[in-house]
Amino acid sequence: DETSLLDGATRLHPDVAVVDLSLARDGSLGWFHALRQHCPEIKVIVLSVHDELSVRQAVIEAGADAFVLKRAIATDLLDAVDAVRSG
């Protein structure tokens, strides 16, 4: 949940967070904005089952560093982590 994400990120200071878009029950990106506020340096990779262009655009416009479809986790997630860590 959002509280655990924010608490963990604030306490652990990870370089990268991989977060499910469905984290918020209301479907908003409030968790994302709160995470950026608490940990501005963290790189965020968002996972989603939604392949719609509007969803990808909303996530990237909100400031996500990468977007990975859940069905492509096995092939794309590690590459996304490497890419966001290297800039």
For each residue, the residues with C-beta under 8 A, 3 or more apart:
1: 4 5 23
2: 5 6 23 24 30 31 34
3: 6 7
4: 1 7 8
5: 1 2 8 9 17 19 23 31 35
6: 2 3 9 10 31 34 35 38
7: 3 4 10 11
8: 4 5 11 12
9: 5 6 12 13 14 17 35 38 39 42
10: 6 7 13 38 39
11: 7 8
12: 8 9
13: 9 10 39 42
14: 9 17 42
15: 42 43 85
16: 42 43 44 45 81 84 85
17: 5 9 14 35 39 42 43 44 45
18: 45 47 68 77 81
19: 5 23 31 32 35 44 45 46 47
20: 23 46 47 48
21: 46 47 48 50 55 59
22: 27 48 49
23: 1 2 5 19 20 31
24: 2 27 28 29 30 31
25:
26: 30
27: 22 24
28: 24 31
29: 24 32 33 58 59 62
30: 2 24 26 33 34
31: 2 5 6 19 23 24 28 34 35
32: 19 29 35 36 44 46 59 62 63 64
33: 29 30 36 37 62
34: 2 6 30 31 37 38
35: 5 6 9 17 19 31 32 38 39 42 44
36: 32 33 39 40 42 44 63
37: 33 34 40
38: 6 9 10 34 35
39: 9 10 13 17 35 36 42
40: 36 37
41:
42: 9 13 14 15 16 17 35 36 39
43: 15 16 17 65 66 84 85
44: 16 17 19 32 35 36 63 64 65 66
45: 16 17 18 19 64 65 66 67 68 77 80 81 84
46: 19 20 21 32 59 64 66 67 68
47: 18 19 20 21 68 69 70 73 77
48: 20 21 22 51 55 59 67 68 69 70
49: 22 69 70 71
50: 21 55
51: 48 55 56 69
52: 55 56
53: 56 57
54: 57 58
55: 21 48 50 51 52 58 59
56: 51 52 53 59 60 67
57: 53 54 60 61
58: 29 54 55 61 62
59: 21 29 32 46 48 55 56 62 64 67
60: 56 57 63 64 67
61: 57 58
62: 29 32 33 58 59
63: 32 36 44 60
64: 32 44 45 46 59 60 67
65: 43 44 45 84
66: 43 44 45 46 80 83 84
67: 45 46 48 56 59 60 64
68: 18 45 46 47 48 72 73 76 77 80
69: 47 48 49 51 72 73 76
70: 47 48 49 73
71: 49
72: 68 69 75 76 77
73: 47 68 69 70 76 77
74: 77
75: 72 79
76: 68 69 72 73 79 80
77: 18 45 47 68 72 73 74 80 81
78: 81 82
79: 75 76 82 83
80: 45 66 68 76 77 83 84
81: 16 18 45 77 78 84 85
82: 78 79 85 86
83: 66 79 80 86
84: 16 43 45 65 66 80 81 87
85: 15 16 43 81 82
86: 82 83
87: 84
